Amino acid sequence: MSFTLLLISELPEDKVFAAEVAVTAGLSLKIVGSAAEGASVIAQEDGVVLLADVSTEKQYLALESALQSQVGLFSDKVNPNRIHFMTSAELEKVQYLVQSPFFGQFLLRNFTNVKEVGAHYGRIIKQSIQERAFGLQGYLSPQAKVQTIRLKKSSQKQDAVEAVKNFLIAGKFQSRMASAIANAVDELIMNAIYDAPVDDIGKQLFVATSRTTQIELEGKHCVDIQVGFDGQYVGIAAIDLFGSLDKAKLITHISKIYSDEEYRVRTSIAGAGIGLATVFKTGGSLLFVSESRVKTEALVFYKRCDSYREFKDQFRFVSTQFYF
């Protein structure tokens, strides 16, 4: 199937961004100014990847109404894996998107270099339209080399985190940035070890287990960590073989407004979710690819920046690709 990138926006920077996304992803580009025009294109064509400016609730509701009337919310053409929402506000401030029946991707419009971030997100979209969007390599520039670390015991977690931190420092990430990314990796590994395992009926095996409890990571419990750097962006993936990720809970965790004290206090109870929100708050892009009962890849992306302020305020996104 051939795909078309459809942009619904009147903002000049969105048009430049979309053009770069389309070139990198190898897609044709159509630009319209209204939700009604966009819905008409989706109704008439197959293989549309939608990129929509929904900076206000009014814009979002217009889009939902147009899709409902012209396409149908339960149509195969309204696929959350191919709908990308853009705003200039943090995720917790646009709850109308979080509650959307076709929420899947969220872009925070921090276009410090529109073409550069457009190329970065173009790789995200290019990988997302594959039959299955697994594989860190596809999300980075072709020259990136990806290394894999396999954990056999939960006690190896800290060694893996330190190895990633050392990899980043060798790649000329400032120490403070490397530490922030290492904390994100720590959270992803913890989730893969303690949150992902479920029994045959989907009940979490370690829901009441302290995250300091030692666990053998054998067979289905094994956890892989992948790390890649292409000279601009580092990508890190934590991979489990349970495929148990719950989309609704995930989005709730990331978009919840936590108090400052909750951010400061690191809980030892599995499934608390504060860590993922912190990752996104401090500059990390999050991407989750999950096939039910098969496997989940949880990925973070960071750009190497000259200052910590630029690092924390960089362009970022939350993307989800779920297969059932």
C-alpha positions, 0 to 999 in steps of 0.5 A: 500500500502507498501512503500519503501524509495529510497535514491539517494546519494553516501554520507555516512552521507545520507545513515546513515540518510536514514537508520534511517528514514526507521527504524522509518517510518517502510519502506524498504530501497533501495540505489542507486548512480545515478538518472538513477538507481533511476528513474528505481526503481520508474518506476518499483515499486509503493509506492516509497518515494524518498530521493535525494541528489540534492546539485547541479543543475546538480544533480537535472537536471539529476534527472528530465531528468531521471524521464521524460524519464523513468517515465513521469513527469505527472505520479502518481508515481511522487508525490511531496508529496513523493519527498524529496530533500536534499542539504547543501545550504539554500533554497534561494540559490537553486532556481532550486529546488523552480522552480521544477514542483515536489518540495514538500519537502526540507531538509537542511543537518545539520546533527549534530546527524545523527541518531537523526535527522533521527528518527525525519524526519522518523516521518515526512515521516511516517505521510506523507504517511498516507491518510491524513497527518493531526495531530501534534501528529503523528509527535512527539514521542509517549510519547508527550502530545498535548494540544489544544487552541481554539481562539474565537477572534483575540484579544486572539492571544497574550494570546495564544503566551504567553501561548506557551512561558510559556509552552516552558520555563517550558520545559526548553527551554532557554528564547531566544529560547522560544522567537524565537519560540513564534515569529514563533507561532505569525506569524502562528496565524496571517496567520490563522486569516488574510490570510486564510479566503477566499470567495466562489470564493477563494478571500481573505477576509482580504487581505487589512485589518490591522493585528491589526483589531479585528475579531470574530473567530466563525464558519469557522473562528475559529482557533486552536493552538496545542502544543506538546513536546516529550522531544527533539522536540517541535511542534506547529500547527495553524489550520484553516478551509478554506484550501486556502493555495497557494503552489506557493506563500508559497514557494516563500515567504519562499525561497525569499532573503529578505534584512536585513532591511526587516527582521528587519521591521515587516509589518502590512500588511497581506500576506507579507510573511517575517515572514515565511522566518524568521522562517526558517532562525532562526532554525525552520522547517516548515510543511504545510498540506492543503486540498483544501477548507477543512482545513490547518495545518501550523506546526513548529518544533524546537529541544531543544538545549544547545546553541542559536547557535546550536538552530539557525543552527539545522537540518531543513526542509520545507515540504508540503502535498497538497490534492485536 
